[in-house]
């Protein structure tokens, strides 16, 4: 690893000693509050492990616990476990209410879910991941965080961005990289490092940016980020992109965290309070907008509509849905259809919320219902608190004893946040929490 540290010495100069002081220290741990479901004040009151706010995101907080994946409020989507400096890219992106935003390399979903929180259930989030298994992890996190205005796709960046040329107000490219900024979190990764790998990453990053530029509307924003320190993958890629694309201008990020590079981009090192990140922001000055096509909304058939109305009435106090459609026996509530492009022939894993599936003579509600709707909208709710052992039993997939008068599907909530579904009968709640999400107990 001498070559890596020699390169870091050249890069950092007088600050190299500050970096060396961090190498053997434990990595930072943080969470980001999901403001779609929970306020920061509420989460802080419930979670004593939350510490000071990070400098990289207004909703990010350092934590004293290292393993929070089994925590009931994590299951409920009240927070996302995220490396603190990784929150910086979306902060620089500057998402506004009503924006159409593309996260091009989105898995596992940290930045996508941060974008969704900034959108606040307005506009459109398009989260794409080219590697299919990772795309399904992305979809799971979109579901868990209760995001209703998202499209999740599994497509090659070039194909997607050509199809949606000039469609988005904001585009984020958090590019695959050599991961030098994550070496403290992943000690094995440092042993796999090489200059050749870093250079090959730079070639791929430039290609992804060349695809991403097509999806940005004139006047729109393109943000490029990595979690590496490599000049080849950061400044080198930015300079090459600007040279080949005079219609894009590198602009100041408007943020003060980390330190400036190229006068306008930002670098974050461990001594700034995060593992490591690079963020650059471009504005597209001009260009053409190719029509993305008009989305054709197809209502359910009259028979399906009748069954869906009965299904919704059985579960919910009122019908909050405006754009229900049926695709291959899947019942979906779409995002605002006026914001959607023509998606014919595209590999879409999910658009909006999955409400349920048509089965023989019935409709089976989907977990996404519980995660995306407020619990008080349901006709039946099992209200649990963090201190209640029933929370652990539910997350483990066990049946729960309940009042015998409750019958039918019910939402299970923890501290007022939807956790999942169950079906009540004869004083028992049959557990409908997805098997792939069940875990061993969090300590009470």
C-alpha positions, 0 to 999 in steps of 0.5 A, a space after each residue: 500500500 506504499 503507492 497509495 499512501 505516496 499518492 495521498 501524500 502528493 495530493 494532501 501535502 501539509 495535510 497528509 499528517 492529518 489524514 494519517 492520524 485518521 487511518 487507524 481510527 474507527 469509521 463514522 456512523 450516522 443516520 438520516 431522518 426520513 422526514 416523510 415519516 418522522 421528524 428529527 425531534 421525534 426520532 431524537 426523543 425515541 433514540 438516545 444513540 443519536 448525537 450531533 447533526 452532521 455538517 453534510 445534511 440538515 437531517 443527518 446525525 452521528 450515532 453511537 451505535 454501529 449496528 442499527 439494521 435490526 432496530 424497529 424504527 429502521 424496519 419502519 423506515 424512520 431513518 436510513 443508515 448512511 455514511 455521513 459524507 455520502 449525504 453531501 451529494 444530494 445536499 449539493 444537488 439542491 432538490 426543490 419541491 416539484 422537481 423531476 430528479 434522476 438518480 442514475 446509479 442509485 443502489 442501495 438507495 441512500 441518495 435516492 431516499 434523501 432526494 425523496 425526502 427533499 421532494 416531500 411527496 411532490 415531483 418525481 424521483 426516478 431511481 435507476 440501477 443497472 445491476 439487477 440484484 442491486 436494483 431489487 435492494 434499491 426497490 426494497 429501500 424505496 418501499 421501506 422509506 414509504 416513497 410514493 412518487 418514485 419510479 425504480 428502473 433496471 436499465 443501462 444508463 445510455 439507454 435510459 438517458 437517450 430515451 429520456 433526453 432533456 427530461 429531468 431538472 436534476 440528475 445525480 451521478 454517484 459513480 462506481 469508484 475505487 472506494 478509497 474514501 471507504 477504506 476505514 469501513 472496509 479494511 479488505 478493500 484497501 488490499 485490493 487497491 491498485 492504480 490500474 483499477 482507479 484508472 479503469 474506474 475513471 474511464 467508466 465514470 466518464 462514460 456514465 457522465 456522457 450518458 447522464 448529460 443527455 437526461 438534463 434539461 437546459 438550465 438543469 443541474 448535473 451533480 457528479 460524486 464519488 467516494 474516492 480520493 483519486 484525482 484521476 476519478 475526480 478532477 480528471 473526470 470533471 476536466 475531461 467532461 468539461 473539455 468535451 461538453 462546452 454546454 455544461 458549466 462547473 459551478 460553485 456547490 454553494 456549500 462550505 463542508 470539506 474543502 474546495 478543489 478546482 475552486 468549485 468542487 468539494 472534497 471531504 476527508 475523514 478529518 472533516 467528519 466523514 469517510 470521504 467524498 468528492 462532489 462537483 456541480 454542473 449547470 447545463 447552459 443550453 441544448 435540445 429537449 427531445 420529447 419523452 412521449 406522453 404517458 398513457 394512463 390506463 384505468 382498471 377495467 370496470 370489473 377490476 375497479 369494483 373489486 379494488 374499491 371493495 378492497 380499499 374500503 375493507 382496509 382504509 377509512 377513505 380512498 386516498 388513491 387517484 391513479 390506480 392501474 393494474 399491470 399483470 395482476 399487480 395493483 399500483 398507485 402511480 405517481 402523478 401521471 402528468 409528470 411521467 414519460 412514456 415508459 413503454 418497453 422500459 425495464 421498470 421494477 416499480 412505479 409508485 406504490 404497490 397496493 396488492 395482487 389479484 389472487 384467485 377470488 381475492 386481492 392480497 394486500 402488499 407490504 408497500 401499503 403499510 410502509 407508504 400510508 399513515 397508520 391512522 388511514 387504516 380501519 384497524 391498527 395494532 399500536 405498539 411502542 418501542 418498549 413492547 416485546 410484541 415489536 420484536 415478535 412481529 419483526 421475527 415473523 411470529 403470530 401475536 395475540 390480540 383482542 378477539 373482536 378485531 377481524 381482517 387485515 390490520 396495520 402494525 405500527 411502532 410509535 405511530 409509524 407503519 411497520 407492516 401488515 397482519 390478518 386478525 382472526 379469533 384473537 390472533 394476528 397472522 404475521 404478514 411481515 415479508 420473510 426476507 425482511 424478518 430479523 432476530 430481535 433488537 434489544 428492548 
